[in-house]
Amino acid sequence: MDVRSDFPILSITINDRPLIYFDNAATTQKPKQVIEAITKFYESLNANVHRGIHYLSREASELYEGAHEVLAKFINAEFEEIIFTSNTTDSINLVAWSWAAQNLKEGDRIVLTVMEHHSNILPWRAIAKIKGAEVVYADIDEDGIPKMEELEGLINEKTKLVAISGMSNVTGAIVDIEKVSKLAHEVGALILVDGAQMVPHMPVDVKKLDIDFLAFSGHKMLGPTGTGVLYGKKELLEEMPPVKPGGGTIRDVTLEGEEWAPLPWKHEGGTPNIAGGIGLAEAARYLMRIGMENVREHEVKLTERGLKLMENMEGIVLYGPRDVSRRGGIISFNIEGMDPHMVGALLDSRGIAVRTGLHCAHPLHYRLNAPMGTVRASFYIYNTLEEIGKFVEELKDIVGLRS
C-alpha cells in the first residue's frame, strides 16, 4: 500500500535509525491531508458554529455539519445518528450516564467480557452500583475470543445491555458482532460495541450488524486526538437526555423549562472541537478512498508475515488467534525471562516504537497469565512487509541477550 509519502512523521529517525512505528493501536499517525485541513480551518475559516450569520460562521458550520455526514457514510448511518465526542471513552460514558441512567433498574444485568478495555468496564460498573444492577463477564477461549456459549448463557431476560469490543486491543481477537447482536435482541437487550480497534481497521456497517450503539475514536483512524464518535439508533438518541446540557443543546429555554435541539446537536453541548471534527472527516475520506476492504487485506498480510516469522522463535510467547482471519493487525507477545518494558526499551533504541504494559486491559492480562503485561506491535496502512522483517531481526537479537 503506497501511502507512506503522505505521512511526514515517517521520515524521521530515532537513535539514528529510520522510525518503524508499530504503536498504531494506541494512536495512528496523521497524513498531510488531515494536517492541512486543520491548518486551513484555523488560518482562513476559524469561527464558532451555529452562533452567527457572518461568512466565517456560516462556512465553519457547513464544514462541521458536513463532517457528520462523512462519518455517517463511513459506517452506513444517518446524519442524525452521529454524535461527535472527544474519544471512545467519552462516547461510552455518554450512553452510561444518559441511556443507562434512565433505563436501568435494580436487578437488571449488563453483560461484558473479560477482554474489555477499562473504558468498557468502569462506566458500567459505576452506573450499575448506583442503579443496583449487576455486571457479569463472559470468559475467553484459548485464542482470546469471548466464548459464545458463555455469552448465550449470560444473556437472559434480565439483560438490558451487552457491551463488547469488536476487536481486542491486546490479542487482536475479532468478535462475531452480528451474532452477539442477535443474541442481545432476542431477549430485548441492546448492544453497545466498543469499536476503537474495529472501526479503523475493517469495513463496519451498523445497519448490517444491527448495532444499537457504536463508540470509536478519531485518533486511531488517522484523525486528530480529542475526537470521537458515538453512533446510536435515532430512536434511542431521541429518548436520551443530554449529559452535558447547555449551549448548543437547546432549541428554546424559558424560566419554566426547555426544548431540546434536534439530533445530533442535542448531545453536543458547548462549543465543539470544530477543527477536530473537520480533521476527522478528512481522515474518513482518506480511508474511504483507499477502501476499508483494502485496509483489512493489507493488515492481514502484515500480521500473517509477523506471526509466521515469530511463531517458531525460541523464547517467544504469542497471544491471540493464530488464524489471521480471526484477528486484527496486532501481535502481542512476551520474551520468556525478560520484562516487557525492557523489551520495549531495547526495540526503541533500535528505532522501533511498540507499546508495553497492560494496555488498559488488566483483567485480560491476568486471565492470559501475563500480570506484568505484554509487548504489543500493531500495524496500519503505512507499515510494510520490510518493516516486519526488520522488526523480527531485531527481536531475534534481543532474545539472544537473555542470560
FENGIBEL-V53286 format. One line per field, one symbol per residue. ss: DSSP state (~ for helix, > for strand, _ for the rest). phi: phi as a letter, one per 40 degrees, with the letter a starting at -180 (. if undefined). burial: b if it has 24 or more other ideal C-beta (glycine too) atoms within 12 Angstrom, else e. Layout:
# FENGIBEL-V53286
ss = ???
phi = ???
burial = ???
This chain:
# FENGIBEL-V53286
ss = ___~~~_~~~~_>>__>>_>>_>________~~~~~~~~~~~~~~_________~~~~~~~~~~~~~~~~~~~~~___~~~>>>>__~~~~~~~~~~~~~~~~_____>>>>>____~~~_~~~~~~~~~~__>>>>>_>_____>_~~~~~~~____>>>>>>>_>_____>>__~~~~~~~~~~___>>>>>___________~~~~___>>>>>_~~~______>>>>>_~~~~~~__________>>>>____>>>____~~~______~~~~~~~~~~~~~~~~~_~~~~~~~~~~~~~~~~~~~_____>>>>____~~~>__>>>>>>____~~~~~~~~~___>>_>>>____~~~~~~______>>>>>______~~~~~~~~~~~~~~~____
phi = .cbcccbdccccbbfgbdcbbbbcccabcbccccdccccccccbbcaccfbabcdccccccccccccccccccdbgbcdccbbcbcicdccccdcccbccccbcbdgcbbbbbccccdcbbccccccccccgcbbbbccbcccgcdccccddcccbcccbabbaccaccbcgdccccdccdcccccbgcbbbbcbdccccbacbbccccfccbbbabcccbgcccgbabbcaddcccccccccbcidgcbcabbcciabccccccdbbcgcccccccccccccccdccccgcccdccccccccdcccccccbccgcbbbhcccccbaccbbbabbdgbcdcccccccccbgbcbbbhcffaddcccccfbcchbcbbbbacccbcccdccdccccdccdcccc
burial = bebbebbebbeeeeeeeebbbbbbbbbbbbbbbbbebbeebeeebebbbbeeeeeeeebbbebbbbbbbbbbbbbebbbbbbbbbbbbbbbbbbbbbbbbbebbeeebbbbbbbbbbbbbbbbbbebbeebebbbbbbbbbebbbbbbeebeebbeeebbbbbbbbbbbbbbbbbebebbbebbeebebbbbbbbbbbbbbbbbbbeebbbbbbbbbbbbbbbbbbbbbbbbbbebbeebbbbbeeebbbeeeeeeeeebbebbbbbbbebbbbbbbbbbbbbbbbbbebebeebbebbbebbbbbbebbeebeebbbbbbbebebbbbbbbbbbeebebeebbebbbebbbbbbbbbbbbbbbbebbebebbbbbbbbbbbbbeebbebbbebbeebbeeee
